[in-house]
Amino acid sequence: MEISGIFTALVVGIVIGVLGRLVLPGRQRIGFWLTVLVGIVAALLGTLVASAVGVADTDNIDWIELALQIAFAAGGVAVIDRLRRGSRHRSITR
């Protein structure tokens, strides 16, 4: 993978991760790099699902693919936030 591909993946990961966090209510307690990682994974999953279903369009902005990516990012952020809150809560109560 070239440096431009890595840079593009990071930028897309940041954007998708932040959009995923924005659609969730309340505060999420995950860091910046974890948000980027979730965004990158969500962008890849959204693209794969959109391509598999046949809704991926390369000529214009594909709104369905973007919505899938944001939904995957929101789900990933919510799961990680829940796991982190649960592990902190268990350690505090012991």
PyRosetta script that sets phi, psi and omega in degrees:
from pyrosetta import init, pose_from_sequence

init()
pose = pose_from_sequence("MEISGIFTALVVGIVIGVLGRLVLPGRQRIGFWLTVLVGIVAALLGTLVASAVGVADTDNIDWIELALQIAFAAGGVAVIDRLRRGSRHRSITR")
pose.set_psi(1, 134.9)
pose.set_omega(1, 179.8)
pose.set_phi(2, -79.4)
pose.set_psi(2, 164.6)
pose.set_omega(2, -179.2)
pose.set_phi(3, -62.8)
pose.set_psi(3, -33.6)
pose.set_omega(3, 178.9)
pose.set_phi(4, -66.8)
pose.set_psi(4, -35.0)
pose.set_omega(4, 177.0)
pose.set_phi(5, -67.8)
pose.set_psi(5, -39.1)
pose.set_omega(5, 177.3)
pose.set_phi(6, -66.1)
pose.set_psi(6, -44.2)
pose.set_omega(6, 179.1)
pose.set_phi(7, -62.3)
pose.set_psi(7, -43.0)
pose.set_omega(7, 178.7)
pose.set_phi(8, -62.7)
pose.set_psi(8, -42.4)
pose.set_omega(8, 178.8)
pose.set_phi(9, -62.3)
pose.set_psi(9, -39.5)
pose.set_omega(9, 177.8)
pose.set_phi(10, -65.9)
pose.set_psi(10, -43.3)
pose.set_omega(10, -179.9)
pose.set_phi(11, -64.4)
pose.set_psi(11, -46.0)
pose.set_omega(11, 178.3)
pose.set_phi(12, -62.7)
pose.set_psi(12, -40.9)
pose.set_omega(12, 178.1)
pose.set_phi(13, -61.6)
pose.set_psi(13, -41.0)
pose.set_omega(13, 178.1)
pose.set_phi(14, -63.6)
pose.set_psi(14, -48.9)
pose.set_omega(14, -176.8)
pose.set_phi(15, -63.6)
pose.set_psi(15, -50.3)
pose.set_omega(15, -178.3)
pose.set_phi(16, -65.8)
pose.set_psi(16, -40.9)
pose.set_omega(16, 178.4)
pose.set_phi(17, -62.6)
pose.set_psi(17, -44.4)
pose.set_omega(17, 179.2)
pose.set_phi(18, -65.9)
pose.set_psi(18, -42.1)
pose.set_omega(18, 177.3)
pose.set_phi(19, -63.6)
pose.set_psi(19, -37.6)
pose.set_omega(19, 176.2)
pose.set_phi(20, -63.0)
pose.set_psi(20, -38.5)
pose.set_omega(20, 177.6)
pose.set_phi(21, -70.4)
pose.set_psi(21, -34.6)
pose.set_omega(21, -178.0)
pose.set_phi(22, -66.5)
pose.set_psi(22, -32.3)
pose.set_omega(22, -178.2)
pose.set_phi(23, -78.5)
pose.set_psi(23, -12.4)
pose.set_omega(23, 178.3)
pose.set_phi(24, -89.3)
pose.set_psi(24, 137.2)
pose.set_omega(24, 177.2)
pose.set_phi(25, -75.7)
pose.set_psi(25, 152.5)
pose.set_omega(25, 176.0)
pose.set_phi(26, 80.1)
pose.set_psi(26, -171.1)
pose.set_omega(26, -176.7)
pose.set_phi(27, -99.7)
pose.set_psi(27, 134.7)
pose.set_omega(27, 175.7)
pose.set_phi(28, -104.9)
pose.set_psi(28, 134.1)
pose.set_omega(28, -176.6)
pose.set_phi(29, -101.7)
pose.set_psi(29, 61.8)
pose.set_omega(29, 172.4)
pose.set_phi(30, -126.7)
pose.set_psi(30, 150.6)
pose.set_omega(30, -175.0)
pose.set_phi(31, -79.6)
pose.set_psi(31, 175.7)
pose.set_omega(31, -177.7)
pose.set_phi(32, -61.9)
pose.set_psi(32, -49.1)
pose.set_omega(32, -175.9)
pose.set_phi(33, -67.8)
pose.set_psi(33, -33.2)
pose.set_omega(33, 175.7)
pose.set_phi(34, -69.1)
pose.set_psi(34, -35.7)
pose.set_omega(34, 175.1)
pose.set_phi(35, -63.7)
pose.set_psi(35, -42.3)
pose.set_omega(35, 178.0)
pose.set_phi(36, -63.4)
pose.set_psi(36, -44.5)
pose.set_omega(36, 179.8)
pose.set_phi(37, -61.8)
pose.set_psi(37, -45.6)
pose.set_omega(37, 177.0)
pose.set_phi(38, -61.4)
pose.set_psi(38, -40.9)
pose.set_omega(38, 179.1)
pose.set_phi(39, -63.4)
pose.set_psi(39, -41.5)
pose.set_omega(39, 178.6)
pose.set_phi(40, -64.6)
pose.set_psi(40, -47.8)
pose.set_omega(40, 179.1)
pose.set_phi(41, -62.4)
pose.set_psi(41, -42.2)
pose.set_omega(41, 179.8)
pose.set_phi(42, -64.9)
pose.set_psi(42, -38.9)
pose.set_omega(42, 178.2)
pose.set_phi(43, -63.9)
pose.set_psi(43, -42.1)
pose.set_omega(43, 178.3)
pose.set_phi(44, -66.0)
pose.set_psi(44, -45.6)
pose.set_omega(44, 179.4)
pose.set_phi(45, -62.5)
pose.set_psi(45, -44.3)
pose.set_omega(45, 178.9)
pose.set_phi(46, -60.9)
pose.set_psi(46, -40.0)
pose.set_omega(46, 178.4)
pose.set_phi(47, -67.7)
pose.set_psi(47, -42.5)
pose.set_omega(47, 179.1)
pose.set_phi(48, -63.0)
pose.set_psi(48, -45.1)
pose.set_omega(48, -179.5)
pose.set_phi(49, -65.8)
pose.set_psi(49, -43.7)
pose.set_omega(49, 179.4)
pose.set_phi(50, -62.3)
pose.set_psi(50, -39.6)
pose.set_omega(50, 178.3)
pose.set_phi(51, -68.9)
pose.set_psi(51, -39.9)
pose.set_omega(51, -179.6)
pose.set_phi(52, -65.8)
pose.set_psi(52, -37.2)
pose.set_omega(52, -179.7)
pose.set_phi(53, -79.8)
pose.set_psi(53, -22.7)
pose.set_omega(53, 178.5)
pose.set_phi(54, 92.7)
pose.set_psi(54, 23.8)
pose.set_omega(54, -180.0)
pose.set_phi(55, -105.4)
pose.set_psi(55, 2.3)
pose.set_omega(55, -179.5)
pose.set_phi(56, -73.4)
pose.set_psi(56, 130.1)
pose.set_omega(56, -179.0)
pose.set_phi(57, -125.1)
pose.set_psi(57, 126.6)
pose.set_omega(57, -176.4)
pose.set_phi(58, -95.2)
pose.set_psi(58, -10.7)
pose.set_omega(58, -176.9)
pose.set_phi(59, -79.6)
pose.set_psi(59, -40.3)
pose.set_omega(59, -177.1)
pose.set_phi(60, -125.9)
pose.set_psi(60, -176.1)
pose.set_omega(60, 174.5)
pose.set_phi(61, -68.2)
pose.set_psi(61, 127.6)
pose.set_omega(61, -180.0)
pose.set_phi(62, -94.8)
pose.set_psi(62, 100.0)
pose.set_omega(62, -174.6)
pose.set_phi(63, -67.8)
pose.set_psi(63, -33.1)
pose.set_omega(63, 178.9)
pose.set_phi(64, -68.1)
pose.set_psi(64, -43.5)
pose.set_omega(64, 177.8)
pose.set_phi(65, -62.7)
pose.set_psi(65, -42.8)
pose.set_omega(65, 178.2)
pose.set_phi(66, -62.7)
pose.set_psi(66, -42.2)
pose.set_omega(66, 178.1)
pose.set_phi(67, -63.7)
pose.set_psi(67, -39.6)
pose.set_omega(67, 176.4)
pose.set_phi(68, -63.1)
pose.set_psi(68, -43.3)
pose.set_omega(68, 179.8)
pose.set_phi(69, -62.4)
pose.set_psi(69, -44.0)
pose.set_omega(69, 179.6)
pose.set_phi(70, -66.5)
pose.set_psi(70, -39.5)
pose.set_omega(70, 178.4)
pose.set_phi(71, -63.7)
pose.set_psi(71, -42.8)
pose.set_omega(71, 177.0)
pose.set_phi(72, -63.7)
pose.set_psi(72, -39.9)
pose.set_omega(72, 178.6)
pose.set_phi(73, -65.2)
pose.set_psi(73, -43.7)
pose.set_omega(73, 178.3)
pose.set_phi(74, -62.1)
pose.set_psi(74, -42.9)
pose.set_omega(74, 177.6)
pose.set_phi(75, -63.2)
pose.set_psi(75, -43.3)
pose.set_omega(75, 178.8)
pose.set_phi(76, -64.7)
pose.set_psi(76, -42.6)
pose.set_omega(76, 177.9)
pose.set_phi(77, -63.4)
pose.set_psi(77, -43.2)
pose.set_omega(77, -179.4)
pose.set_phi(78, -63.4)
pose.set_psi(78, -42.4)
pose.set_omega(78, -179.9)
pose.set_phi(79, -65.5)
pose.set_psi(79, -46.4)
pose.set_omega(79, -179.0)
pose.set_phi(80, -65.8)
pose.set_psi(80, -40.9)
pose.set_omega(80, 178.0)
pose.set_phi(81, -61.6)
pose.set_psi(81, -43.3)
pose.set_omega(81, 179.6)
pose.set_phi(82, -64.1)
pose.set_psi(82, -42.7)
pose.set_omega(82, 178.7)
pose.set_phi(83, -64.1)
pose.set_psi(83, -40.9)
pose.set_omega(83, -179.8)
pose.set_phi(84, -69.5)
pose.set_psi(84, -39.9)
pose.set_omega(84, 177.8)
pose.set_phi(85, -65.6)
pose.set_psi(85, -39.8)
pose.set_omega(85, 179.5)
pose.set_phi(86, -64.0)
pose.set_psi(86, -41.0)
pose.set_omega(86, -179.4)
pose.set_phi(87, -70.4)
pose.set_psi(87, -33.9)
pose.set_omega(87, 177.1)
pose.set_phi(88, -71.0)
pose.set_psi(88, -40.5)
pose.set_omega(88, -178.5)
pose.set_phi(89, -65.1)
pose.set_psi(89, -40.6)
pose.set_omega(89, 179.3)
pose.set_phi(90, -66.5)
pose.set_psi(90, -38.1)
pose.set_omega(90, -178.9)
pose.set_phi(91, -72.8)
pose.set_psi(91, -28.4)
pose.set_omega(91, 179.4)
pose.set_phi(92, -74.9)
pose.set_psi(92, -36.7)
pose.set_omega(92, -175.2)
pose.set_phi(93, -80.2)
pose.set_psi(93, -11.1)
pose.set_omega(93, -179.5)
pose.set_phi(94, -80.3)
pose.dump_pdb("model.pdb")
